[in-house]
Amino acid sequence: MSVAEKQRIASLGGKARRQSLQAARRIADNFRYAAVLGDLRGQPTAVRHLRTFAGPLPGIYPAGS
């Protein structure tokens, strides 16, 4: 195998390792972000009253639709 081929293979290995480490860092960042969002969200609000509404919701759709 030529020196250039060996260097190319070594370079590919280094790039693969860098991508793997970057992916692991991004995954860890995403889990930390999800944990913070969970802390900010807090407990779900209890529903006090629930009823069925027939028809379009008022104020959402333009007049005449």
Residue, then its C-alpha position, 0 to 999 in steps of 0.5 A: m500500500s502506498v504512503a498516500e493510500k495509508q494517509r487517506i485511510a488514516s484521515l478517514g479514520g480521524k474524520a469518522r472519530r470526530q463525527s462520532l464525538q460530535a454526534a455524542r456531544r449533540i445527543a448529550d446536549n439534546f438530553r440536557y435541553a429536554a431535561v431543562l424543558g421538563d423542569l420549566r414545564g412543571q406539573p400539568t394543569a388539572v382540567r376543571h371543566l370540560r364540555t363539547f362545543a358544536g361548531p367552529l371556535p369563535g374568533i379563530y376563523p374569518a367571518g363568513s367561512 
